[in-house]
Amino acid sequence: MIAMKRPALACCSRASALLDRLVAHALVTCTLSLATADVARADQAPPVDVSVKEEPPPSRIVTLQWNPVDLVYERLSANLQIVPTSHHALMLTPFYFDSQTAAFTQSGTDAGGNPVNVQVPSQKFEGFGGEIGYRYFTGHSGPRGFFIGPSFIIADVQATAGSGAQTTLMDYGIAVDAGYQMLVADNWAVSLGLGAEYVFTSKSLPDQQWPANIYANSGFHPRPLFALGYAF
């Protein structure tokens, strides 16, 4: 019995050694495969970014504009826009106006109560004024995109009656404007919009014809916006 067990033990020993060699070989092979994969991944170039990134528009800080629509109101005006940072602008608008009413005849009565026609001569309203305000622009790097903002109005008015008599009054007001402004070729500023203003006069005068009533009488006035200019 002892002689028969020795070959069996030897056989088992050889099988165990063979199994150990196979396991060691498998481990070495697996380790080399993993190392090769890591080296391949490290050597592989990152994917190329083919997306087209939009360049930001050039910055425009100062814009000068003329308001041709103000000629309808017998007024000359210009805008100075200062945009120190994106979206936020300071607005300065000096203006000069010279508005004259047309002479007309109206019915009245004399001292005796008899009906008469009264000739009302032409009257003139002239002076300087200005606005200071704020605008918020939706665009970047200058006065671009949709805008909205308030402004304050002040004007010195010289009223001259048909008889030559003169009086001086002040206009005070507030306005709110909204619209859209674009910079064509990044320099030429074009803006369109609508606004409304309320003006209070320091003296009460008889109601005047349009557009002199804008300067002579307290009241609410709509105001279309159209401006052309150049941005720096």
C-alpha positions in Angstrom: 0.0 0.0 0.0 2.8 2.4 0.8 4.5 1.7 -2.6 1.3 2.5 -4.4 0.7 5.9 -2.7 4.0 7.4 -3.7 3.3 7.6 -7.5 0.0 9.1 -6.7 1.5 11.8 -4.5 4.1 12.5 -7.1 1.5 12.9 -9.8 -0.5 15.3 -7.6 2.6 17.4 -7.0 3.3 17.7 -10.7 -0.3 18.7 -11.4 -0.2 21.3 -8.7 3.0 22.7 -10.0 1.6 22.8 -13.6 -1.6 24.6 -12.3 0.6 27.2 -10.5 2.5 27.8 -13.7 -0.7 28.2 -15.7 -2.2 30.7 -13.2 1.1 32.7 -13.1 1.2 32.8 -16.9 -2.5 34.0 -17.0 -1.8 36.7 -14.5 1.3 37.9 -16.5 -0.7 37.9 -19.8 -3.6 39.8 -18.2 -1.2 42.4 -16.7 0.6 42.9 -20.0 -2.7 43.3 -21.8 -4.0 45.9 -19.4 -0.7 47.8 -19.5 -0.7 47.8 -23.3 -4.3 49.1 -23.3 -3.4 51.9 -20.9 -0.4 52.9 -23.1 -2.6 52.9 -26.2 -5.2 55.1 -24.5 -2.4 57.5 -23.3 -1.0 57.7 -26.8 -4.3 58.3 -28.4 -4.9 62.0 -29.4 -7.9 63.8 -27.8 -10.9 64.4 -30.1 -10.7 67.5 -32.3 -13.2 70.3 -31.4 -14.8 71.2 -34.7 -17.4 73.6 -33.3 -17.3 77.2 -34.7 -17.0 79.7 -31.8 -18.6 83.1 -32.5 -16.3 86.0 -32.0 -17.6 88.7 -29.6 -18.5 92.0 -31.4 -16.1 94.9 -31.1 -16.7 97.1 -28.1 -18.4 100.5 -28.7 -18.5 102.9 -25.8 -19.5 106.3 -27.2 -22.3 106.9 -29.8 -23.3 110.2 -31.3 -26.8 110.4 -33.0 -29.0 112.8 -34.7 -32.8 112.6 -34.3 -34.4 113.6 -37.7 -37.9 112.8 -36.4 -37.6 115.8 -34.0 -37.9 118.1 -37.0 -41.6 117.4 -37.0 -41.7 119.0 -33.6 -39.8 122.0 -34.8 -36.8 120.9 -32.7 -33.2 120.0 -33.3 -31.7 117.4 -31.0 -28.8 114.9 -30.8 -28.0 111.9 -28.6 -24.9 111.1 -26.7 -24.8 107.5 -25.6 -22.1 106.3 -23.2 -21.9 102.6 -22.6 -19.1 101.9 -20.0 -20.2 98.2 -19.6 -22.4 95.8 -21.5 -26.2 96.5 -21.2 -26.0 99.8 -19.3 -26.0 103.2 -21.1 -26.1 106.9 -20.0 -28.2 109.0 -22.4 -27.7 112.8 -22.9 -29.9 114.6 -25.3 -29.5 118.4 -25.8 -32.1 120.2 -28.0 -33.1 123.5 -29.4 -36.7 124.3 -30.4 -38.4 127.2 -32.3 -42.1 126.6 -32.6 -44.6 129.2 -34.0 -48.4 129.0 -34.0 -50.5 130.1 -37.0 -52.7 133.2 -36.7 -56.4 132.5 -36.6 -59.8 134.1 -36.0 -62.2 133.1 -33.2 -65.6 134.2 -32.2 -66.1 136.4 -29.2 -68.1 139.2 -27.8 -67.3 142.9 -27.2 -68.0 144.9 -24.1 -71.6 145.3 -25.0 -72.1 141.6 -25.4 -72.3 141.8 -29.2 -70.7 139.0 -31.2 -67.4 139.8 -32.8 -64.6 138.0 -34.5 -61.3 138.2 -32.6 -58.0 137.9 -34.4 -55.5 135.8 -32.5 -52.0 136.6 -33.8 -49.1 134.1 -34.2 -47.2 133.3 -31.1 -43.6 132.0 -30.8 -42.0 129.6 -28.3 -38.2 129.2 -28.4 -35.5 127.9 -26.1 -33.0 125.2 -25.2 -33.4 122.1 -23.1 -32.0 118.7 -22.5 -32.7 115.1 -21.3 -30.6 112.9 -19.1 -31.6 109.2 -18.8 -30.7 105.6 -18.7 -31.1 102.8 -21.2 -30.8 99.0 -20.7 -29.6 97.2 -23.9 -30.0 93.5 -24.4 -26.9 93.3 -26.6 -23.2 93.1 -25.6 -20.2 95.4 -26.1 -22.1 98.6 -26.9 -25.6 100.0 -27.6 -27.0 96.9 -29.4 -30.3 95.1 -29.2 -33.6 95.9 -27.6 -33.6 98.8 -25.1 -35.8 100.4 -22.5 -35.2 103.2 -20.0 -36.4 106.4 -18.4 -35.2 110.0 -18.8 -35.8 113.4 -17.2 -36.5 116.5 -19.2 -35.9 120.2 -18.5 -36.2 123.2 -20.8 -36.1 127.0 -20.7 -38.9 128.5 -22.8 -39.1 132.0 -24.1 -42.8 132.8 -25.2 -43.4 135.8 -27.4 -47.0 136.9 -28.0 -48.2 138.5 -31.2 -48.1 141.9 -29.5 -44.4 141.4 -28.8 -44.9 140.8 -25.1 -42.6 138.1 -23.7 -42.7 135.7 -20.8 -40.3 133.0 -19.6 -41.3 129.6 -18.2 -39.7 126.3 -17.4 -40.6 122.8 -18.6 -40.1 119.8 -16.4 -40.9 116.3 -17.5 -40.2 112.5 -17.4 -40.2 110.1 -20.3 -40.0 106.3 -20.9 -38.7 104.9 -24.2 -38.4 101.4 -25.7 -37.1 100.2 -29.0 -34.3 98.5 -30.9 -30.9 99.7 -31.9 -28.4 98.0 -34.3 -24.8 98.8 -35.2 -24.5 98.4 -39.0 -20.9 97.3 -39.8 -20.2 97.7 -36.1 -20.2 101.5 -36.3 -23.3 103.0 -37.8 -26.0 103.3 -35.2 -29.7 103.0 -36.3 -32.4 103.0 -33.7 -36.2 102.8 -33.8 -38.7 102.9 -31.0 -41.7 104.5 -29.2 -41.9 106.5 -26.0 -44.2 108.7 -24.0 -43.5 111.8 -21.9 -45.3 114.0 -19.4 -44.3 117.7 -19.3 -45.2 120.1 -16.5 -44.9 123.9 -17.2 -44.0 126.4 -14.4 -46.6 128.9 -15.7 -50.1 128.3 -17.0 -50.7 129.6 -20.6 -53.7 129.3 -22.9 -53.8 126.1 -24.9 -51.6 126.4 -27.9 -51.6 124.7 -31.3 -49.5 121.6 -32.0 -46.5 121.3 -31.8 -46.1 124.5 -29.7 -48.3 123.0 -27.0 -45.5 120.5 -26.2 -43.4 123.5 -24.9 -46.2 125.8 -23.7 -48.7 123.5 -22.0 -48.6 120.8 -19.4 -49.6 117.4 -20.7 -48.9 113.9 -21.9 -47.3 113.4 -25.3 -46.4 110.3 -27.3 -43.0 110.4 -29.0 -41.7 108.2 -31.9 -38.0 107.5 -31.9 -35.7 107.4 -34.9 -32.0 108.2 -34.7 -28.9 107.8 -36.9 -25.4 108.1 -35.8 -21.9 106.7 -35.4 -20.4 104.6 -32.6 -16.8 104.7 -31.4 
